[in-house]
Amino acid sequence: MGRAGGADAHQPDRQGMCVAGLDAALTIRQANQEFFQQFNRSSEELCGRSIRDVVHPSVQQPLLRQFSHLLEGKHQRFVTPVIAVRPGDESAFTVPLTAIAVSGGLPGTNAVMVMMPTTGGTEEPRIVTNRKKVLSAMDARILEGIAAGISTVPLASRLFLSPHGVEYHVTCLLRKLKVRNRTALVSRAYSMGVLKVGTWPPEVVDDFVK
């Protein structure tokens, strides 16, 4: 692969798309100008960083699992929606990500090309949320329990609270996430990136816990 951020014959460049080349350790080695503009960072700031740094913690685990399968040769490509983040910025946005295995002529895959639409394209990213510490530790445990389908009484027993105590925290959660019931609460938490995607039992992202 070419020098980080350099312009050579191997540099990815697809009009209307953010394109980056990763090595086997998932480090960003090169990218086109649209990629740097998407994340409001220069090539010096992004090249050499892990792809994890531009992906929300809630989706890292399943995304890294897919990258692992790609590098192991189980798949040649995958397409998945991700919550992307700008390093040093609290904003996040959803965008479809395509990853393609790249062979360097040796056995196995030693590089990955990733692509996503630019903000000026037809699939403009949607702002999701700011990563603010909005939950107490107890709020997080109760949200995880609700997402796991645990009802009030067993949840109260597990967390050493009274049923009324659980209901109080649930009411506070409904107010904080601006929803009316538990089903909407879980849905909202996933859409905001508060709950990690692809994990069971459900787990709250630490970034949101005070």
C-alpha positions in Angstrom: 0.0 0.0 0.0 1.1 3.6 -0.6 2.6 6.0 1.9 0.0 7.3 4.4 -2.1 10.0 2.9 0.1 10.0 -0.3 -1.1 10.1 -3.8 0.0 7.1 -5.8 -1.3 4.5 -8.1 -2.7 2.4 -5.3 -4.4 5.3 -3.4 -8.2 4.7 -3.2 -10.1 7.4 -5.0 -13.8 7.0 -5.8 -15.8 10.1 -6.6 -18.6 10.8 -4.1 -17.3 8.2 -1.6 -15.0 8.4 1.4 -12.4 5.7 0.9 -9.6 4.5 3.2 -7.0 1.7 3.1 -6.4 -0.2 6.4 -3.6 -2.6 7.2 -4.1 -6.0 8.9 -4.1 -4.3 12.3 -7.0 -2.0 11.0 -4.8 1.0 11.1 -5.7 3.8 8.6 -2.8 3.9 6.2 -4.2 6.1 3.4 -7.4 7.7 2.4 -8.9 10.1 -0.2 -9.6 13.7 0.5 -13.4 13.0 1.0 -12.5 10.7 3.9 -10.5 13.4 5.7 -13.3 16.0 5.0 -15.9 13.6 6.4 -14.2 13.5 9.7 -12.9 17.1 9.7 -9.4 15.9 10.2 -6.2 16.1 8.1 -4.2 13.1 6.8 -1.6 13.6 9.5 -4.3 13.4 12.2 -6.1 10.3 10.9 -3.4 8.2 9.1 -1.8 5.9 11.7 -4.9 5.8 13.9 -7.1 2.7 14.3 -10.5 2.5 12.5 -11.8 2.1 16.0 -11.2 5.8 16.6 -13.8 6.8 14.0 -16.5 4.3 15.1 -18.8 4.7 18.1 -18.1 2.2 21.0 -21.7 0.8 20.7 -20.9 -0.8 17.4 -17.2 -1.6 17.7 -17.6 -5.2 18.8 -19.7 -6.5 16.0 -17.8 -4.4 13.4 -14.4 -5.7 14.6 -15.8 -9.2 14.4 -16.7 -8.7 10.8 -13.3 -7.2 10.0 -11.7 -10.3 11.7 -13.7 -12.6 9.4 -12.6 -10.6 6.4 -8.9 -10.8 7.4 -9.3 -14.6 8.0 -10.6 -15.1 4.5 -14.1 -16.1 5.6 -15.6 -13.3 3.5 -14.4 -11.1 0.7 -16.6 -8.1 1.7 -19.3 -6.9 3.9 -21.7 -3.9 4.1 -23.1 -2.7 7.4 -24.5 0.4 9.0 -22.2 2.0 11.5 -22.3 4.9 13.9 -19.2 7.0 12.9 -17.7 9.6 15.2 -15.2 12.4 14.6 -12.1 12.1 16.9 -12.2 14.9 19.4 -15.8 15.8 18.5 -18.8 14.7 20.5 -21.1 14.3 17.4 -21.9 11.0 15.8 -23.8 10.0 12.7 -25.0 6.8 11.0 -23.6 5.8 7.6 -23.4 2.6 5.6 -19.8 1.2 5.6 -18.5 -1.2 2.9 -15.3 -3.2 3.6 -13.4 -5.2 0.9 -10.5 -7.6 1.4 -7.4 -6.7 -0.5 -4.7 -9.3 -1.2 -1.1 -8.2 -1.7 -0.2 -11.3 -3.7 0.7 -13.4 -0.6 -1.5 -16.0 1.0 -4.3 -14.5 3.0 -5.6 -11.0 3.3 -3.2 -8.3 4.4 -5.3 -5.1 3.8 -8.8 -3.8 3.8 -10.5 -1.0 1.8 -13.4 0.7 3.5 -15.9 3.0 1.8 -18.8 5.2 2.9 -20.9 7.9 1.3 -19.8 11.5 1.7 -21.9 14.0 3.6 -22.6 15.7 0.2 -24.0 12.5 -1.3 -27.5 11.1 -1.6 -27.1 9.1 1.6 -26.2 12.0 3.9 -25.3 10.8 7.4 -27.8 11.4 10.1 -26.7 13.0 13.4 -27.4 10.5 16.2 -26.4 12.0 19.5 -23.7 13.7 21.6 -21.8 11.3 23.8 -22.7 12.9 27.1 -22.6 11.2 30.5 -26.4 11.2 31.0 -26.8 8.1 33.1 -25.9 7.2 36.7 -24.4 3.8 37.3 -27.7 2.6 38.6 -29.6 4.0 35.6 -27.2 2.0 33.4 -27.8 -1.3 35.3 -31.6 -0.8 35.1 -31.5 0.1 31.4 -29.5 -3.1 30.8 -32.0 -5.1 32.8 -35.0 -3.7 30.9 -33.2 -4.3 27.5 -32.7 -7.9 28.7 -36.5 -8.3 29.3 -36.2 -8.5 33.1 -39.4 -7.3 34.9 -39.5 -5.0 37.9 -39.5 -7.4 40.8 -36.6 -9.7 39.7 -34.7 -6.6 38.6 -35.2 -5.0 42.0 -34.0 -8.2 43.7 -30.9 -8.3 41.5 -30.0 -4.7 42.1 -30.9 -4.7 45.9 -33.6 -2.1 45.4 -37.3 -2.0 46.2 -39.7 -2.3 43.3 -40.6 1.3 43.9 -37.0 2.2 43.6 -36.7 0.5 40.2 -39.9 2.2 39.0 -38.4 5.6 40.1 -35.3 5.0 38.0 -37.4 3.8 35.1 -39.4 7.0 35.2 -36.2 9.1 35.3 -34.9 7.1 32.3 -38.1 7.7 30.3 -37.7 11.4 31.0 -34.0 11.6 30.1 -34.5 9.8 26.8 -37.8 11.5 26.1 -39.9 8.4 25.5 -43.2 7.1 27.0 -42.7 3.4 27.7 -40.0 0.7 28.2 -40.1 -0.6 24.7 -39.5 2.9 23.3 -36.8 3.3 25.9 -34.8 0.3 24.7 -35.3 1.3 21.1 -34.2 4.9 21.8 -31.1 3.7 23.7 -30.0 1.6 20.8 -30.6 4.3 18.3 -28.6 6.8 20.4 -25.7 4.3 20.7 -26.2 4.1 24.5 -26.5 0.3 24.3 -23.8 -1.7 22.6 -24.9 -3.5 19.4 -24.3 -7.2 19.0 -23.8 -8.0 22.7 -25.8 -10.2 25.1 -26.7 -9.5 27.8 -27.2 -5.9 26.9 -24.5 -3.5 27.9 -24.4 0.3 28.2 -21.5 2.1 26.6 -19.3 3.5 29.3 -19.1 6.9 27.6 -22.7 7.6 28.7 -22.2 6.7 32.4 -21.3 9.4 35.0 
